[in-house]
Amino acid sequence: MSLPFLTARWRNLIVLNYEVDPSVLRPFLPHGTEIDYFEGKALMSIIAFNFERMRFLGVVPTIPVTNFEEINLRFYVRRKVGDETRRGVVFIKEVVPSALIAATARILYNEPYEARPMSHSFKDFHEEDGGTLLYDMVFGTRTVSVAATTEGTLRPLSEGGIEHFILEHYWGYTAQGDGTTSEYRVQHEPWRFWKTSAAAIGGDITTLYPETFKDALEQPPHSTFVARGSPVAVYTYQRFNPVYPTGGFPRTNVKGYLLYDGRCGFCSWLVSRVQASLERDGFASAPLQSAWVGQALSFPSDQIESDIRLLLADGTLVSGADVYIYLMKRRPWLRPLGVIAGLPILKWISWRCYRLVNRNRLLISRTCGLPPPR
């Protein structure tokens, strides 16, 4: 295995789990993953803990910030890779006290970090005997705290228990703006945990998160516990295009379908210009509004028409500017341009140009007198 991108110690984790309607989570579900259920229930967790001795590549200290608190809201997913099931987490928001750490995580991993003043108190807590822990953060004039008091002694994880389910997720997944999903591995030993005699959130934490999470977070927790933690290693992420079943294709003798917004006159006009070329290359086209498209792609209904898509015969989905880059690489006279546009910096520019046009496609349609086909 390659060297980890960073190492650290995650210590003294307060874990509060909440049952949530799966429909609340689906808009945040990265493509290619599915919700991981515990006993038929979709859960999300607020976790407060200490991040200690952080190092890049296991060696370089992240000076000036190596120790800090974090409070995050996350939920649980799984992904099939061949015969392997990878169980992972998706973060809704991660709060840390350092603007530098938050900016670095957003830039390198596109993780939803933000910085707020934070502190912790372990004055009534012993690392082997337990006790009372408290983390707090400040936003505006308000303070929100996450506190717990342990009960009994440290216990090993038990297969099938809620603690085992929550802690034994060793992958992270993040939806990317180009329609891909990033996947990274987190490695650590199995953690021991304490049961809790009390665990609660002080203040209104719901204002930190989208309104759709408010009802779930205002209910009593499904379960709570405190995990001891250990050294961890976080590895560099890899991006992948999601893969979907192809049984619903109207035609089986095609290399794929170019899917476009049929309500957009500009999009319809553009596809009509390249229709003959697509057919020669073995591709068909269809509006994103087609009934079979909605059945084939597990997208929320309000997202399915947001980008042009290319659904390949093997089920791989390509989105946005990557569609144009992919198709250019298939034409001999456009291949050099496609290769150049796919280079890291130029790909970033390609996506920015695509996003600008995509946001204004209906305005372009009206301005150019391009009504969608009937």
C-alpha positions in Angstrom: 0.0 0.0 0.0 1.2 3.5 -0.7 2.2 6.0 1.9 -0.7 7.8 3.7 -1.4 11.3 2.7 -1.6 12.3 6.4 -1.5 10.6 9.8 -2.8 11.7 13.2 -4.4 10.5 16.4 -8.1 10.7 16.8 -8.9 10.7 20.5 -11.9 10.7 22.8 -14.7 10.7 20.3 -18.2 11.6 21.5 -20.7 9.9 19.1 -24.4 10.7 19.0 -26.4 8.8 16.4 -29.8 10.0 15.0 -32.3 8.1 12.8 -33.1 10.0 9.7 -35.5 9.6 6.8 -33.5 8.2 3.8 -35.0 10.8 1.5 -33.2 13.5 3.5 -29.8 11.9 2.7 -30.3 11.0 -1.0 -29.6 14.5 -2.3 -26.2 14.3 -0.6 -25.4 10.8 -1.8 -22.3 10.7 -4.0 -22.9 8.9 -7.3 -21.9 5.3 -7.2 -22.7 4.8 -3.5 -25.8 3.7 -1.6 -27.1 4.3 1.9 -25.8 1.8 4.5 -28.6 0.8 6.9 -28.3 -0.4 10.5 -31.2 -2.8 11.2 -33.2 -1.2 8.5 -32.6 2.3 9.7 -30.7 5.2 8.1 -28.5 6.9 10.6 -26.3 10.0 10.8 -23.9 10.9 13.5 -22.6 14.0 15.2 -19.1 13.2 16.3 -16.8 15.5 18.4 -13.2 14.6 19.0 -9.6 15.7 19.3 -7.3 15.7 16.2 -3.7 15.3 17.5 -0.2 15.1 16.1 -1.2 15.6 12.5 1.5 14.9 9.9 1.7 15.1 6.1 3.0 11.8 4.7 3.4 10.6 8.3 6.5 12.9 8.7 5.9 16.6 8.1 4.1 18.4 11.0 1.2 20.6 9.9 2.7 23.6 11.5 1.3 25.9 12.9 -1.7 23.6 13.7 -1.1 20.0 14.7 -3.6 19.6 17.5 -7.2 20.8 17.3 -10.9 19.9 17.9 -13.4 18.8 15.2 -17.2 18.4 15.3 -18.7 16.8 12.2 -22.1 15.5 10.9 -21.8 12.4 8.7 -23.9 9.5 7.4 -23.1 6.0 6.2 -22.8 4.5 2.7 -21.5 1.5 0.9 -20.0 0.8 -2.5 -19.6 -2.5 -4.4 -16.2 -3.0 -6.1 -16.2 -6.4 -7.6 -16.8 -8.9 -4.8 -15.8 -6.4 -2.2 -18.2 -4.1 -0.3 -16.6 -0.9 0.9 -18.4 0.7 3.8 -17.8 4.4 4.1 -19.0 7.8 5.3 -20.1 11.0 3.7 -19.7 14.3 5.6 -22.4 17.0 5.6 -20.1 19.5 7.4 -16.8 19.3 9.4 -16.0 22.2 11.8 -12.5 22.9 13.0 -10.9 25.9 14.7 -8.3 26.6 12.1 -9.1 28.5 8.9 -5.8 27.0 7.4 -6.9 23.4 8.0 -10.4 24.1 6.7 -9.1 25.7 3.5 -6.6 23.0 2.9 -9.2 20.2 3.3 -11.6 22.1 0.9 -8.9 22.6 -1.7 -7.3 19.1 -1.6 -10.3 16.9 -0.8 -13.3 19.1 -1.6 -14.5 18.2 1.9 -17.2 20.5 3.5 -15.0 22.1 6.2 -15.5 25.4 7.9 -13.6 27.2 10.7 -15.1 28.4 14.0 -13.6 29.0 17.4 -13.6 25.8 19.4 -12.3 24.3 22.7 -12.6 21.2 24.9 -12.6 20.3 28.5 -11.3 16.9 29.9 -10.9 18.1 33.6 -13.2 15.3 34.8 -12.0 12.7 32.4 -9.3 10.0 32.6 -8.1 8.3 29.4 -8.5 4.8 30.9 -11.2 5.2 33.5 -13.5 7.6 31.5 -15.5 10.5 33.0 -17.0 13.6 31.5 -15.9 15.2 28.2 -17.0 18.4 26.6 -16.4 20.1 23.2 -17.8 23.4 22.2 -17.8 25.8 19.3 -18.9 29.4 18.8 -20.8 30.8 15.9 -22.0 34.4 16.1 -22.9 35.1 19.6 -24.0 31.5 20.4 -22.1 28.6 21.8 -22.9 24.9 21.0 -21.5 22.1 23.1 -21.3 18.4 22.7 -20.9 16.6 26.1 -20.9 13.0 27.4 -20.3 11.1 30.6 -19.0 7.6 30.3 -20.3 4.6 32.2 -18.4 1.4 33.1 -15.2 0.3 31.6 -13.7 0.3 28.1 -15.2 -2.4 25.9 -14.1 -4.0 22.6 -16.4 -3.8 19.6 -19.1 -6.5 19.3 -20.1 -7.7 15.8 -23.6 -6.6 15.1 -23.7 -3.8 17.7 -24.4 -0.2 16.9 -20.8 0.8 17.9 -19.4 -1.7 15.5 -21.6 -0.4 12.7 -20.7 3.2 13.3 -16.9 2.8 13.7 -16.2 0.1 11.2 -16.5 2.3 8.1 -13.1 2.7 6.6 -13.7 4.7 3.5 -14.6 8.3 2.8 -16.7 9.4 -0.2 -17.2 12.9 -1.6 -19.3 14.1 -4.6 -17.2 16.2 -7.0 -18.3 19.0 -9.2 -17.4 17.1 -12.4 -19.9 14.3 -11.7 -17.3 11.9 -10.3 -17.0 10.7 -6.8 -13.7 10.7 -4.8 -12.9 7.7 -2.6 -10.2 7.5 0.1 -9.3 5.0 2.7 -8.9 5.6 6.4 -6.9 3.0 8.3 -6.9 2.4 12.1 -7.1 -0.4 14.6 -10.5 -1.4 16.0 -11.5 1.0 18.7 -12.7 0.3 22.2 -15.6 2.3 23.6 -17.5 3.3 26.7 -21.2 3.3 27.1 -22.6 6.6 28.3 -24.8 7.5 31.3 -25.4 10.9 29.7 -24.8 12.5 26.3 -26.3 15.7 25.0 -25.9 18.8 22.7 -26.1 22.2 24.3 -27.5 25.0 22.2 -29.1 24.8 18.7 -26.7 22.9 16.5 -29.3 22.6 13.7 -28.6 26.0 12.4 -25.2 24.7 11.2 -26.8 22.3 8.7 -29.3 22.3 5.9 -32.9 22.8 7.0 -33.8 19.2 6.0 -31.8 17.8 8.9 -33.6 19.9 11.5 -36.4 17.4 12.4 -34.0 14.5 12.8 -31.5 16.4 15.0 -34.3 17.7 17.3 -35.3 14.1 18.2 -33.5 12.2 21.0 -30.5 10.3 19.8 -30.9 6.8 18.6 -27.8 5.8 20.5 -24.7 7.4 22.1 -21.2 6.2 23.1 -17.6 7.4 23.6 -14.8 5.9 21.6 -11.2 5.9 22.8 -9.6 6.4 19.4 -6.1 5.6 18.1 -3.6 6.6 15.5 -5.1 6.8 12.0 -3.8 7.1 8.4 -5.7 8.8 5.6 -4.7 7.9 2.1 -4.9 9.9 -1.1 -8.2 9.9 -2.9 -9.0 8.4 -6.2 -11.9 9.6 -8.4 -14.3 7.2 -10.2 -17.2 7.6 -12.6 -20.4 5.9 -11.3 -21.6 2.8 -13.0 -25.3 2.0 -13.5 -27.3 -1.0 -14.8 -27.8 -0.9 -18.6 -30.8 -3.2 -18.8 -33.1 -0.3 -19.5 -31.4 0.9 -22.6 -33.9 1.3 -25.5 -31.3 -0.1 -27.9 -28.6 -2.7 -27.2 -26.5 -2.2 -30.3 -25.0 1.2 -29.2 -21.8 2.2 -27.5 -23.7 4.6 -25.3 -26.3 7.4 -25.1 -25.6 11.1 -25.1 -28.2 12.5 -22.7 -29.2 16.2 -22.9 -31.7 18.6 -21.5 -34.7 18.2 -23.9 -36.3 21.4 -22.5 -33.3 23.5 -23.6 -33.4 24.8 -27.2 -29.6 25.4 -27.3 -28.9 21.8 -26.0 -31.3 20.3 -28.5 -29.9 22.3 -31.4 -26.3 21.4 -30.5 -27.1 17.7 -30.3 -28.9 17.8 -33.6 -25.7 19.3 -35.2 -23.6 16.3 -34.1 -26.3 13.6 -34.4 -25.0 12.1 -37.6 -21.5 12.0 -36.3 -22.6 10.3 -33.1 -24.5 7.7 -35.0 -21.5 6.9 -37.2 -19.5 6.3 -34.0 -22.1 4.0 -32.6 -23.8 6.4 -30.1 -27.4 7.3 -29.7 -28.9 10.3 -28.0 -32.0 10.9 -25.8 -33.4 13.7 -23.6 -32.7 13.5 -19.9 -36.4 13.8 -19.4 -36.9 10.3 -21.0 -38.7 7.9 -18.7 -36.0 5.2 -19.1 -33.3 7.7 -18.1 -34.9 8.4 -14.8 -35.2 4.7 -14.1 -31.6 4.0 -15.1 -29.9 6.8 -13.1 -30.4 6.9 -9.3 -30.3 10.7 -9.3 -32.6 12.9 -7.2 -35.2 14.3 -9.7 -34.0 17.9 -9.2 -30.4 16.9 -10.2 -30.9 14.7 -13.2 -31.2 17.5 -15.7 -28.4 19.6 -14.3 -25.6 18.5 -16.7 -25.2 16.8 -20.1 -24.4 13.1 -19.6 -22.9 10.3 -21.5 -24.1 6.9 -20.4 -21.7 4.2 -21.9 -22.7 0.7 -22.8 -20.9 -0.7 -19.7 -23.0 1.6 -17.5 -20.3 4.2 -16.8 -21.6 7.7 -16.5 -19.6 10.7 -17.7 -20.9 14.2 -17.0 -20.5 17.8 -17.9 -17.3 19.0 -19.6 -15.9 15.5 -19.5 -18.5 14.5 -22.0 -17.1 16.9 -24.6 -13.5 15.8 -23.8 -14.4 12.1 -24.1 -16.2 12.6 -27.5 -13.4 14.8 -28.9 -10.8 12.1 -28.1 -12.8 9.6 -30.2 -12.6 11.8 -33.4 -9.1 11.6 -35.0 -9.0 15.2 -36.1 -10.2 16.4 -32.6 -8.2 14.0 -30.5 -5.2 16.4 -29.9 -7.7 19.1 -28.7 -9.4 16.5 -26.4 -6.1 15.4 -24.9 -5.0 19.0 -24.3 -8.4 19.9 -22.8 -8.1 16.9 -20.4 -4.8 18.2 -18.9 -5.2 19.2 -15.2 -5.1 23.0 -15.5 -6.9 23.1 -18.9 -9.5 20.7 -17.6 -10.2 23.1 -14.7 -10.6 25.9 -17.3 -12.8 23.6 -19.5 -15.1 23.0 -16.5 -15.3 26.6 -15.7 -16.3 27.5 -19.2 -18.8 24.7 -19.3 -20.4 25.8 -16.1 -20.8 29.3 -17.4 -22.5 28.1 -20.5 -24.6 25.5 -18.7 -25.9 28.0 -16.2 -27.0 30.3 -19.0 -28.2 27.7 -21.5 -31.9 28.8 -21.3 -30.9 32.4 -21.7 -28.8 31.5 -24.8 -31.8 29.6 -26.1 -34.1 32.6 -25.9 -31.5 35.0 -27.2 -30.7 32.9 -30.2 -34.3 32.0 -30.9 -33.8 28.3 -30.3 -37.0 26.8 -28.8 -36.8 23.2 -27.7 -38.4 20.6 -30.1 -42.0 19.7 -29.5 
